Amino acid sequence: MNLTVEQEVLNAASDDWESLEQIYRSVCLEFSAENYVPDDPSAYYWRESNRGISLAQLANATIQLVNNGLLHARLEDGAFLSNVSGNQLWQCWFKATDAGRKVLVDETA
């Protein structure tokens, strides 16, 4: 199943608060079992996924989702924002709203 960039962001932030960096890692990187050794937790690495999504696309989708009420944006001090722009994008934590989770479920069903 190919998800849109917006769906990927909603999926990444559907169960917990995530920073833009964490969303990027979740969407754009994948676990590589190459060199994996169960007894050595550092014997694996993350590699780029084949999704072809850029950080700029993720940032734009995140802004749109917040502005459309599908993603909560919260600053470190706990203040919620209804719109995000500029440096706020890097300072916020994001989590899908109930409406965002419903859209995700409806569009992936």
C-alpha positions in Angstrom: 0.0 0.0 0.0 1.4 3.4 -1.0 0.5 6.1 1.5 0.5 9.8 0.8 2.9 12.0 2.6 0.1 13.3 4.8 -0.9 9.7 5.7 2.7 8.8 6.5 2.9 11.8 8.9 -0.5 10.9 10.5 0.6 7.3 10.8 3.9 8.2 12.4 2.2 10.5 15.0 -0.9 8.3 15.5 0.0 6.9 18.9 2.4 9.2 20.7 3.8 12.7 20.6 6.6 12.9 17.9 9.0 15.7 16.9 9.5 16.4 13.2 12.9 14.6 13.5 11.2 11.5 14.9 8.5 11.6 12.1 11.3 11.9 9.5 13.1 8.9 11.0 9.9 6.9 11.1 8.9 7.7 7.5 12.2 8.0 5.7 14.4 5.3 7.4 14.0 1.6 7.8 15.7 -0.9 10.0 18.4 -3.0 8.4 18.9 -6.5 9.7 22.2 -6.7 7.8 25.0 -7.2 10.4 22.3 -7.8 13.1 23.5 -9.8 16.1 20.9 -10.3 18.8 23.5 -10.1 21.6 24.9 -6.8 20.3 22.2 -4.1 20.2 24.5 -1.8 18.2 25.0 -4.3 15.4 22.3 -2.9 13.1 21.7 0.3 11.4 19.0 2.4 9.8 19.1 3.0 6.1 17.0 5.2 3.8 13.7 3.7 2.8 12.6 3.5 -0.8 9.6 5.8 -0.1 11.3 8.8 -1.8 9.8 11.4 0.7 11.9 14.4 1.5 12.2 16.3 4.7 10.7 19.4 3.0 7.6 17.3 2.0 7.2 16.0 5.5 7.5 19.5 6.9 4.9 20.9 4.5 2.5 18.0 5.2 2.9 18.5 9.0 2.1 22.2 8.7 -1.0 21.5 6.6 -2.2 18.7 8.9 -1.9 21.0 11.9 -3.6 23.9 10.1 -6.4 21.5 9.1 -7.0 20.2 12.6 -5.8 16.7 11.9 -2.6 17.0 13.9 -2.1 18.5 17.4 1.0 20.8 17.8 2.4 21.3 21.3 5.3 23.3 22.5 7.7 22.1 25.2 5.9 24.3 27.7 2.6 22.5 27.0 1.0 25.3 25.0 -1.0 24.0 22.0 -0.8 25.8 18.6 -3.6 25.8 16.0 -1.2 27.0 13.3 2.5 26.3 12.9 5.0 28.2 10.9 8.7 28.9 10.7 10.9 27.7 13.6 7.9 26.5 15.5 7.9 23.4 13.3 11.2 22.4 14.9 10.1 23.2 18.4 6.8 21.4 18.5 5.7 17.9 19.3 2.9 16.4 17.1 0.2 13.9 17.6 -2.8 12.9 15.4 -6.1 14.3 16.5 -9.2 12.0 16.7 -10.2 13.4 13.3 -6.7 12.7 11.9 -6.8 9.1 13.1 -10.2 8.7 11.6 -9.0 10.1 8.3 -6.0 7.7 8.4 -8.2 4.7 9.1 -10.8 5.7 6.5 -8.2 6.3 3.7 -6.2 3.2 4.4 -9.2 0.8 4.7 
